[in-house]
Amino acid sequence: MPKVRPVVGRRAQRAQRHNPLHRPQIEVQTASVEQVVPALAKLGTGPDAPAVDTGDKVWALASVSTLLAEDHEPHRRLLLSHQVVGRVLYALESDTNLEVRREASGALRNLCLSSRSTDTMGELANKRAVEIVLQVLRWAALGLQSHERRLERTRAPLLAERERLLTKPVEQMNRKERRLAAKLAQGRVPEAAADAMAEFDGDDAQGTLDVHGWGADADASLAGMGSAAAQCLVEMCESLVTVLMCFCEASDKLLARVLQWDWHEPRGTALVGEALCAWLCQAVHLGVQAASGAPQKADSACVVPQVALGIAAAHALSAITDEEGMVQALVGLGPGPGRAPLPTPAQLRDARHRGAARLAILAEAAALLQRDSAPRPAMLGVAASSVLVNVLRHSSNDEDTLIVQSEPLSTFVHETLLHQLITLLAPVSVDTVKDDSVTLLEMCLELVADLASLLGAPLDTVESGTALASVPASLHDWIVAQCMRSPLLETLLRLATPHPSSASDSEGALRRAIEARALAALQNVLMRLSHFAPPPPSQWPEDDEEMLQRIALWRAWVGTSFLDGEHAAQQASDMSTLLRTLWDQVFAIAAHWASVDSVANAAPGAAHTDLSVAQDGLAMVDACLGALWGLARVLEGQLPLTQDDEPASYVSALAAAYESAQDASVRVKSIGTLACLARSQYYRVQHAAAVPPPAYERVYAELASFWLQVAAHVPDADTLTAVLNAMVDTYANENAPWDHVYTQVQMQTKLKALVPSLSAIAKRVDRSTDAPLYAAAMESVQNLRAFLDYRASLR
């Protein structure tokens, strides 16, 4: 069975925010469902249906769009019961009138974005929605490619008349010719008399579609069309691209159908999905041209829709390039996803050349992300940058192909793009942003979250031939410059700090959206930073002297050298002070949201509305836990476990978070953070003591009992993996100061008795649907068995 993603994915929700559902552009009076349903019934579902007047058809489709835009579930169900899917799709496929296709595509867009059920997407797939959408997109590109040539042929007689008048003596002209000659003297060219909207027809183009280059002629074609026709066409394409993105995010099966559709591209590319990437990149190019003001003769009414089309196309590219194979098709490095035949060397050379051109378009769009840019062009820059981040994540380091603005892609993403984001976010205040600027801020924060997964390289991935002295320096420079001493963390923390109004229902929804995205970005940055930290005791590189030296240098910089046991009175470094301050601030945010009544009292498994305080608050607690886990791993748990001889508030809070957790993510993060804290030796700094004080001993014992309690009542395989890894990591070193509690709570005997039940939980994971989880769970059980054997051998 294919893996099913959410029907409305993250990027589809982003598209809904930047252009909140399609609103009809024609005059549509407020219509009730009772009026719309009879009009909808007139729309046919096949060629046998009676003909419908174009005006009536446009009105019916626009009314359906209006009802769907209201996001009212009873209206949606009523329309679905009257075959709205089949009727809208047939209108989109069979009628080439631009107004009809715009309103049909808008209704389809609203249906996809407002749908909360996989049944709707299944019905769309069964009625060939994927093929119809792609067919109309091809029709639009084909028409734009040839429309300018048709206009030139129409103008040819008028241009010839102009030449004749310019050479004719004035005294021989009649009154009409004199007026026309005066216009020509002012540089005005006669326009075609035919209606441009009626002229546009993608099926009437001469030649075949150049899917890799139709955008080069699109500006001239749009300028030659009537203003209403050009705007109508671009808005239709923007809606259809958003629908396409919803298909790609809905399921792998729909994604495969989207990628494998035949565009009838004459060059016969061997890369699956390349034609789709080419179409979307050409649409991005069209948006860049409009955003940069390049098409001087373009109608101003068409500029905003063109930018919106570019944003939608970039979002769609970002969605499909989450798949590694699609990145290969985009940049021309491989056959793409599926069982595509391997390209010949000549085909691969041509594909790389085309891929470089597509990357250049994306780089040109990414350059729009500037501090002083208007919100819409900057949004296009962010969306294009997210595609480049995906390319870098999945592509090999091929400098011949991955070149962006004369920079290697890795340099562009790590340095240029990150600097642009930091510069853009640093001065932002939530109190001053509004409208499109709010969406831009949310998109920038999401891009930071995506970018965080690529920053730097962990200690264990540094090439062995690299000079030892240079490795810590490069790590130090990168971490300090890009994360710690730049305003990035400060900015994210400032935007994530809850405002007093955030806990209100509808009034605080905007602030919660920004705070949630800032927390998610902060979590990803800190989790990525934690990959630089030394491994836990169970993975200690005892015989790797070079790695041990790197760990010692890391600890000296972070301020955890007292783990070596040689500097009991050592004071914390500036960096450790900064990290611990950040820990306190993030914990305060988590405590704030956990104390909100609707969050604290959220019923397990209850459905919450998209804008509910409960759902947003739970998500922010989850993100805070991830950030705390990352900080705990960076500091190797070296945080105070007690306060006034009582367990620190965050120790009990993390245990309580596990007990009240509604999903596995919160449980895993709580366990992971507590596992780091269980290895804390902060008493060496806090009390200048060589042995743990009694208060620390009590916390060590409580955590040991906590692990046993969790292991005895494991609810799922994710929690199983987390708790077993926590115990093995904590008690892998029998010489640790806390190790005596292992015997004190009789952990060896109790764990040995639990092994059969823990193994049964791991075996219940379906390896065909979730192979990584099955492998992780089985490995954790095997590690536990080996750990128990090792502990038994110590007696």
NUKE-412150 format. One line per 2 residues: number of its first residue (from 0); their letters; for each residue x, y, z of C-alpha. Coordinates in steps of 0.05 Angstrom, whole numbers, plus 5000, padded with zeros to 4 digits. Example, Ala and Ser with C-alpha at 12.3 -4.5 7.8 and 13.67 -1.06 7.14 Angstrom:
0	AS	5246,4910,5156  5273,4979,5143
END
This chain:
0	MP	5000,5000,5000  5026,5070,4984
2	KV	5043,5115,5042  4989,5167,5051
4	RP	5010,5237,5068  4963,5291,5096
6	VV	4915,5313,5042  4933,5386,5054
8	GR	5007,5385,5067  5053,5438,5095
10	RA	5066,5472,5029  4993,5469,5008
12	QR	4975,5503,5073  5029,5554,5057
14	AQ	4998,5565,4989  4930,5574,5022
16	RH	4960,5628,5066  4994,5668,5011
18	NP	4932,5666,4968  4875,5645,5014
20	LH	4831,5603,4968  4808,5623,4899
22	RP	4757,5679,4896  4718,5688,4830
24	QI	4741,5748,4790  4674,5759,4757
26	EV	4614,5792,4788  4581,5738,4829
28	QT	4525,5758,4875  4521,5721,4941
30	AS	4485,5656,4922  4454,5606,4969
32	VE	4464,5532,4963  4392,5526,4939
34	QV	4410,5571,4879  4477,5539,4864
36	VP	4456,5466,4864  4406,5473,4806
38	AL	4458,5512,4767  4510,5460,4783
40	AK	4463,5405,4759  4463,5437,4690
42	LG	4538,5424,4683  4549,5358,4649
44	TG	4596,5303,4670  4607,5276,4600
46	PD	4599,5290,4525  4526,5267,4526
48	AP	4504,5324,4570  4463,5381,4539
50	AV	4500,5444,4520  4503,5500,4570
52	DT	4511,5574,4556  4581,5598,4571
54	GD	4556,5653,4617  4514,5605,4657
56	KV	4572,5557,4662  4619,5611,4687
58	WA	4568,5634,4738  4556,5564,4764
60	LA	4631,5549,4771  4644,5616,4804
62	SV	4588,5604,4853  4616,5536,4871
64	ST	4684,5568,4883  4651,5619,4929
66	LL	4617,5566,4970  4680,5524,4976
68	AE	4720,5586,4995  4675,5595,5055
70	DH	4704,5529,5082  4636,5507,5108
72	EP	4634,5431,5116  4559,5422,5104
74	HR	4564,5461,5039  4623,5419,5017
76	RL	4587,5354,5032  4525,5378,4995
78	LL	4565,5397,4933  4602,5331,4935
80	SH	4536,5294,4938  4515,5330,4873
82	QV	4576,5305,4835  4614,5371,4839
84	VG	4680,5335,4825  4658,5304,4760
86	RV	4623,5367,4736  4681,5413,4751
88	LY	4731,5366,4719  4689,5358,4656
90	AL	4682,5434,4649  4757,5442,4658
92	ES	4773,5389,4606  4721,5402,4553
94	DT	4714,5478,4549  4773,5519,4525
96	NL	4742,5585,4543  4791,5620,4589
98	EV	4738,5645,4638  4707,5575,4644
100	RR	4775,5543,4656  4795,5596,4706
102	EA	4733,5587,4748  4735,5511,4742
104	SG	4808,5510,4764  4792,5557,4821
106	AL	4735,5511,4845  4782,5452,4840
108	RN	4835,5489,4879  4787,5507,4935
110	LC	4762,5436,4938  4833,5409,4947
112	LS	4855,5460,4998  4792,5455,5040
114	SR	4787,5380,5037  4798,5342,5102
116	ST	4787,5273,5074  4828,5226,5032
118	DT	4762,5204,4999  4758,5269,4960
120	MG	4829,5261,4934  4812,5189,4917
122	EL	4751,5211,4877  4792,5263,4841
124	AN	4844,5211,4823  4791,5162,4798
126	KR	4761,5215,4753  4828,5229,4720
128	AV	4840,5296,4755  4915,5288,4751
130	EI	4914,5278,4676  4864,5334,4663
132	VL	4904,5385,4704  4969,5368,4669
134	QV	4934,5369,4601  4908,5439,4614
136	LR	4976,5463,4638  5007,5437,4574
138	WA	4952,5472,4535  4968,5538,4569
140	AL	5043,5532,4556  5031,5512,4484
142	GL	4986,5572,4473  5034,5621,4505
144	QS	5091,5593,4464  5055,5607,4398
146	HE	5008,5664,4415  5059,5718,4399
148	RR	5071,5689,4331  4996,5688,4317
150	LE	4990,5760,4338  5047,5779,4292
152	RT	5011,5745,4234  4948,5782,4251
154	RA	4985,5848,4255  5024,5837,4191
156	PL	4971,5871,4145  4966,5929,4194
158	LA	5041,5937,4196  5043,5937,4120
160	ER	4990,5991,4120  5033,6032,4168
162	ER	5092,6028,4121  5048,6050,4063
164	LL	5022,6111,4101  5091,6132,4123
166	TK	5113,6138,4051  5048,6170,4025
168	PV	5048,6246,4016  5002,6281,4066
170	EQ	4965,6319,4012  4943,6253,3980
172	MN	4913,6226,4046  4840,6229,4064
174	RK	4817,6250,4133  4818,6179,4163
176	ER	4888,6166,4136  4913,6231,4165
178	RL	4887,6213,4235  4920,6145,4230
180	AA	4986,6175,4205  4986,6223,4265
182	KL	4981,6163,4312  5036,6128,4275
184	AQ	5081,6189,4281  5073,6184,4356
186	GR	5099,6112,4354  5032,6079,4365
188	VP	5023,6012,4328  4954,5990,4304
190	EA	4926,5933,4347  4892,5871,4322
192	AA	4817,5880,4320  4801,5809,4341
194	DA	4785,5794,4413  4849,5768,4445
196	MA	4812,5723,4493  4778,5687,4436
198	EF	4844,5682,4398  4881,5644,4452
200	DG	4879,5570,4439  4934,5522,4460
202	DD	4909,5469,4412  4916,5515,4352
204	AQ	4991,5527,4359  5040,5513,4303
206	GT	5093,5463,4320  5102,5424,4385
208	LD	5112,5447,4457  5183,5464,4477
210	VH	5171,5447,4550  5241,5472,4569
212	GW	5234,5541,4538  5162,5564,4531
214	GA	5171,5616,4587  5220,5655,4544
216	DA	5163,5678,4498  5109,5681,4552
218	DA	5119,5754,4570  5110,5777,4498
220	SL	5050,5732,4490  5016,5759,4553
222	AG	5032,5830,4532  5000,5817,4465
224	MG	4936,5790,4496  4881,5831,4524
226	SA	4890,5850,4597  4830,5808,4620
228	AA	4852,5748,4579  4924,5749,4604
230	QC	4902,5755,4677  4851,5700,4667
232	LV	4903,5653,4638  4955,5665,4692
234	EM	4905,5657,4748  4881,5592,4718
236	CE	4953,5565,4717  4965,5588,4789
238	SL	4904,5550,4813  4922,5487,4774
240	VT	4994,5487,4800  4968,5491,4871
242	VL	4922,5432,4856  4982,5395,4829
244	MC	5020,5408,4893  4962,5379,4933
246	FC	4965,5316,4890  5040,5309,4902
248	EA	5031,5315,4977  4971,5270,4982
250	SD	5004,5202,4968  5062,5169,4933
252	KL	5014,5137,4884  4987,5205,4861
254	LA	5058,5233,4859  5079,5177,4813
256	RV	5021,5192,4766  5040,5265,4764
258	LQ	5112,5250,4748  5099,5197,4695
260	WD	5049,5236,4653  5072,5243,4581
262	WH	5082,5316,4561  5096,5295,4488
264	EP	5163,5330,4494  5197,5321,4426
266	RG	5267,5310,4452  5246,5246,4487
268	TA	5282,5260,4553  5301,5198,4592
270	LV	5291,5231,4659  5224,5217,4692
272	GE	5193,5280,4718  5240,5327,4681
274	AL	5185,5356,4637  5144,5374,4699
276	CA	5205,5407,4731  5217,5445,4667
278	WL	5145,5470,4664  5147,5493,4736
280	CQ	5215,5527,4727  5188,5565,4667
282	AV	5130,5588,4710  5180,5611,4763
284	HL	5217,5649,4708  5152,5683,4689
286	GV	5142,5704,4762  5213,5730,4767
288	QA	5204,5772,4704  5142,5803,4734
290	AS	5172,5813,4803  5235,5846,4775
292	GA	5196,5893,4729  5229,5865,4667
294	PQ	5168,5862,4620  5158,5937,4612
296	KA	5101,5928,4563  5063,5879,4607
298	DS	4997,5900,4634  5002,5920,4708
300	AC	4940,5879,4724  4977,5816,4704
302	VV	5040,5828,4745  5011,5806,4812
304	PQ	4980,5741,4783  5047,5725,4749
306	VA	5084,5732,4815  5031,5688,4849
308	LG	5041,5636,4794  5116,5637,4806
310	IA	5106,5628,4881  5058,5570,4869
312	AA	5106,5537,4820  5164,5543,4868
314	HA	5122,5513,4924  5104,5455,4879
316	LS	5177,5444,4861  5195,5446,4935
318	AI	5141,5393,4949  5163,5345,4895
320	TD	5238,5353,4907  5229,5325,4976
322	EE	5239,5261,4937  5312,5248,4921
324	GM	5297,5221,4852  5261,5285,4833
326	VQ	5321,5326,4851  5362,5284,4803
328	AL	5311,5298,4748  5310,5373,4764
330	VG	5385,5382,4758  5395,5330,4703
332	LG	5438,5281,4743  5399,5217,4737
334	PG	5339,5180,4711  5292,5204,4766
336	PG	5246,5163,4810  5217,5095,4792
338	RA	5243,5043,4744  5264,5090,4689
340	PL	5316,5066,4638  5385,5093,4646
342	PT	5399,5152,4599  5453,5149,4547
344	PA	5515,5192,4557  5490,5241,4504
346	QL	5422,5246,4537  5454,5257,4605
348	RD	5498,5312,4577  5437,5347,4548
350	AR	5399,5337,4613  5455,5367,4654
352	HR	5456,5428,4609  5381,5437,4617
354	GA	5387,5425,4693  5439,5480,4699
356	AR	5391,5527,4663  5335,5509,4712
358	LA	5381,5520,4771  5398,5588,4743
360	IL	5324,5606,4741  5317,5585,4814
362	AE	5379,5625,4833  5351,5686,4798
364	AA	5287,5677,4838  5325,5666,4903
366	AL	5361,5732,4892  5294,5767,4903
368	LQ	5301,5751,4977  5328,5818,4999
370	RD	5316,5861,5060  5284,5918,5021
372	SA	5243,5874,4974  5168,5879,4971
374	PR	5134,5820,5007  5110,5784,4944
376	PA	5177,5782,4907  5211,5763,4972
378	ML	5161,5706,4980  5180,5681,4911
380	GV	5253,5684,4933  5239,5643,4995
382	AA	5200,5591,4957  5255,5583,4905
384	SS	5308,5580,4959  5272,5521,4991
386	VL	5279,5484,4926  5354,5498,4925
388	VN	5359,5472,4997  5325,5407,4975
390	VL	5373,5402,4916  5433,5408,4962
392	RH	5404,5358,5012  5396,5304,4960
394	SS	5449,5318,4907  5520,5295,4901
396	ND	5575,5348,4903  5579,5357,4828
398	ED	5610,5425,4817  5602,5421,4742
400	TL	5526,5421,4750  5509,5450,4818
402	IV	5530,5521,4804  5488,5579,4829
404	QS	5507,5650,4810  5579,5628,4798
406	EP	5580,5598,4868  5579,5524,4887
408	LS	5509,5508,4912  5534,5489,4981
410	TF	5569,5557,4989  5507,5593,4964
412	VH	5461,5558,5013  5507,5556,5074
414	ET	5532,5627,5069  5494,5672,5021
416	LL	5424,5646,5035  5434,5640,5110
418	HQ	5462,5711,5113  5402,5737,5073
420	LI	5354,5704,5121  5390,5730,5183
422	TL	5391,5800,5154  5317,5797,5137
424	LA	5293,5768,5203  5336,5808,5252
426	PV	5296,5874,5251  5227,5842,5245
428	SV	5175,5857,5298  5110,5818,5301
430	DT	5074,5881,5322  5090,5917,5256
432	VK	5082,5862,5204  5015,5852,5170
434	DD	4982,5822,5109  5034,5793,5060
436	SV	5091,5810,5108  5063,5760,5158
438	TL	5063,5705,5107  5134,5724,5086
440	LE	5157,5720,5158  5126,5651,5166
442	MC	5158,5627,5102  5226,5653,5123
444	LE	5221,5617,5190  5201,5552,5154
446	LV	5261,5560,5108  5308,5569,5168
448	AD	5279,5505,5196  5293,5468,5131
450	LA	5362,5499,5124  5382,5478,5194
452	SL	5387,5405,5173  5443,5422,5125
454	LG	5487,5466,5168  5557,5441,5182
456	AP	5581,5369,5189  5582,5325,5252
458	LD	5648,5305,5284  5644,5233,5260
460	TV	5635,5253,5187  5698,5294,5181
462	ES	5747,5261,5133  5801,5223,5169
464	GT	5856,5256,5128  5836,5326,5152
466	AL	5888,5359,5197  5866,5351,5269
468	AS	5881,5423,5288  5838,5451,5232
470	VP	5776,5410,5247  5757,5441,5314
472	AS	5775,5510,5287  5729,5502,5228
474	LH	5673,5474,5272  5684,5531,5321
476	DW	5683,5584,5267  5620,5556,5236
478	IV	5581,5547,5301  5601,5615,5328
480	AQ	5592,5654,5264  5528,5622,5239
482	CM	5491,5604,5303  5517,5629,5369
484	RS	5544,5699,5356  5499,5717,5298
486	PL	5430,5746,5315  5397,5682,5289
488	LE	5384,5647,5356  5367,5713,5389
490	TL	5318,5730,5334  5285,5661,5336
492	LR	5279,5663,5411  5249,5733,5408
494	LA	5197,5713,5357  5182,5649,5395
496	TP	5170,5683,5462  5095,5681,5475
498	HP	5056,5746,5476  5000,5755,5528
500	SS	4948,5754,5472  4975,5689,5441
502	AS	4931,5646,5485  4867,5678,5461
504	DS	4827,5640,5409  4820,5676,5343
506	EG	4857,5740,5362  4921,5704,5379
508	AL	4921,5657,5319  4968,5701,5279
510	RR	5018,5707,5336  5015,5633,5351
512	AI	5030,5617,5278  5093,5659,5280
514	EA	5114,5634,5349  5104,5562,5328
516	RA	5147,5570,5266  5201,5606,5304
518	LA	5202,5550,5355  5206,5497,5301
520	AL	5265,5533,5269  5299,5541,5337
522	QN	5288,5467,5350  5319,5446,5284
524	VL	5379,5491,5292  5394,5464,5362
526	MR	5381,5392,5341  5429,5401,5284
528	LS	5480,5433,5330  5474,5372,5376
530	HF	5502,5328,5321  5570,5359,5335
532	AP	5568,5337,5408  5607,5276,5432
534	PP	5572,5209,5429  5539,5177,5492
536	PS	5578,5128,5535  5550,5067,5498
538	QW	5583,5092,5433  5647,5118,5463
540	PE	5707,5114,5415  5756,5086,5466
542	DD	5810,5067,5416  5804,5126,5369
544	EE	5855,5175,5395  5841,5226,5341
546	ML	5767,5227,5357  5781,5231,5432
548	QR	5824,5293,5420  5768,5325,5380
550	IA	5720,5310,5437  5767,5341,5487
552	LW	5772,5405,5446  5696,5407,5439
554	RA	5687,5399,5514  5738,5453,5529
556	WV	5700,5502,5483  5630,5484,5508
558	GT	5654,5483,5580  5642,5410,5599
560	SF	5715,5390,5610  5698,5371,5681
562	LD	5670,5307,5653  5742,5283,5650
564	GE	5745,5285,5726  5808,5326,5728
566	HA	5781,5396,5740  5730,5391,5795
568	AQ	5728,5465,5809  5729,5488,5736
570	QA	5682,5545,5721  5634,5543,5662
572	SD	5657,5576,5597  5623,5635,5563
574	MS	5592,5587,5513  5564,5541,5566
576	TL	5534,5602,5602  5501,5623,5537
578	LR	5474,5553,5525  5447,5547,5596
580	TL	5414,5615,5591  5381,5591,5527
582	WD	5359,5528,5563  5324,5569,5617
584	QV	5289,5612,5565  5263,5554,5524
586	FA	5240,5517,5586  5202,5580,5607
588	IA	5166,5580,5540  5148,5507,5547
590	AH	5123,5518,5618  5081,5577,5595
592	WA	5044,5536,5542  5037,5475,5585
594	SV	5002,5517,5638  4950,5545,5590
596	DS	4884,5513,5611  4862,5490,5541
598	VA	4931,5459,5530  4937,5426,5599
600	NA	4866,5398,5594  4868,5375,5522
602	AP	4836,5307,5518  4880,5252,5488
604	GA	4861,5237,5417  4811,5294,5413
606	AH	4805,5331,5347  4822,5404,5349
608	TD	4807,5458,5299  4865,5485,5258
610	LS	4866,5551,5297  4853,5522,5366
612	VA	4897,5544,5424  4901,5472,5447
614	QD	4930,5446,5382  4979,5503,5374
616	GL	5000,5500,5447  5013,5425,5444
618	AM	5055,5435,5381  5096,5489,5415
620	VD	5108,5446,5476  5132,5391,5429
622	AC	5180,5439,5394  5206,5465,5460
624	LG	5221,5394,5482  5260,5383,5418
626	AL	5301,5446,5430  5314,5425,5502
628	WG	5336,5357,5478  5385,5389,5429
630	LA	5413,5434,5483  5420,5376,5532
632	RV	5459,5336,5480  5505,5395,5465
634	LE	5519,5404,5539  5522,5328,5550
636	GQ	5469,5336,5604  5514,5382,5645
638	LP	5457,5421,5678  5441,5427,5752
640	LT	5395,5371,5775  5376,5404,5841
642	QD	5354,5470,5868  5354,5480,5944
644	DE	5366,5406,5953  5303,5389,5913
646	PA	5300,5361,5842  5304,5417,5790
648	SY	5237,5438,5763  5252,5414,5693
650	VS	5268,5343,5717  5199,5334,5745
652	AL	5168,5373,5688  5199,5327,5635
654	AA	5174,5266,5673  5105,5297,5676
656	AY	5108,5313,5602  5120,5240,5588
658	ES	5062,5218,5632  5013,5266,5599
660	AQ	5039,5260,5527  4987,5248,5473
662	DA	5035,5225,5420  5101,5189,5413
664	SV	5141,5251,5393  5132,5283,5462
666	RV	5148,5218,5497  5212,5207,5457
668	KS	5237,5278,5467  5222,5276,5542
670	IG	5259,5210,5550  5318,5233,5508
672	TL	5326,5297,5548  5320,5261,5614
674	AC	5372,5211,5591  5422,5268,5581
676	LA	5405,5297,5649  5413,5229,5682
678	RS	5488,5234,5664  5498,5304,5693
680	QY	5560,5319,5734  5544,5392,5742
682	YR	5555,5385,5817  5629,5391,5802
684	VQ	5617,5464,5783  5557,5476,5827
686	HA	5586,5449,5891  5660,5442,5874
688	AA	5653,5370,5897  5687,5308,5871
690	VP	5629,5262,5890  5555,5272,5880
692	PP	5520,5305,5939  5459,5269,5971
694	AY	5409,5311,5931  5441,5288,5866
696	ER	5440,5216,5890  5365,5221,5901
698	VY	5354,5247,5830  5397,5192,5801
700	AE	5356,5140,5837  5290,5172,5817
702	LA	5310,5172,5744  5331,5099,5748
704	SF	5263,5081,5776  5231,5124,5722
706	WL	5265,5083,5667  5240,5018,5697
708	QV	5169,5045,5703  5169,5067,5630
710	AA	5199,5001,5606  5145,4962,5643
712	HV	5088,5001,5608  5115,5017,5539
714	PD	5058,5043,5495  5091,5039,5426
716	AD	5154,5021,5389  5179,5093,5386
718	TL	5177,5098,5462  5208,5029,5467
720	TA	5268,5050,5425  5277,5115,5464
722	VL	5275,5085,5534  5320,5025,5518
724	NA	5371,5071,5486  5366,5118,5547
726	MV	5381,5061,5596  5438,5032,5556
728	DT	5469,5101,5545  5463,5119,5619
730	YA	5491,5055,5649  5541,5035,5595
732	NE	5599,5060,5638  5601,5022,5703
734	NA	5651,5072,5731  5604,5131,5725
736	PW	5586,5167,5790  5512,5149,5783
738	DH	5523,5076,5765  5510,5048,5835
740	VY	5435,5062,5829  5434,5008,5776
742	TQ	5444,4957,5831  5405,4998,5882
744	VQ	5339,4993,5843  5353,4921,5820
746	MQ	5352,4943,5747  5389,4881,5721
748	TK	5336,4832,5747  5276,4874,5728
750	LK	5301,4888,5658  5317,4815,5645
752	AL	5245,4797,5663  5218,4850,5615
754	VP	5259,4828,5554  5205,4781,5525
756	SL	5150,4833,5528  5196,4887,5500
758	SA	5216,4841,5443  5143,4827,5428
760	IA	5129,4902,5422  5186,4910,5372
762	KR	5162,4851,5331  5092,4881,5324
764	VD	5119,4936,5280  5100,4923,5208
766	RS	5166,4923,5171  5132,4931,5103
768	TD	5101,4998,5122  5153,5025,5170
770	AP	5219,4990,5159  5262,5043,5194
772	LY	5221,5039,5258  5222,4962,5256
774	AA	5298,4963,5248  5308,5014,5304
776	AM	5263,4976,5352  5295,4909,5339
778	ES	5365,4939,5345  5347,4971,5412
780	VQ	5323,4903,5439  5387,4869,5414
782	NL	5429,4924,5447  5391,4913,5512
784	RA	5406,4839,5511  5480,4852,5498
786	FL	5480,4905,5552  5449,4856,5603
788	DY	5500,4803,5585  5556,4853,5595
790	RA	5530,4875,5663  5523,4803,5684
792	SL	5595,4790,5666  5618,4844,5714
794	R	5596,4805,5775
END
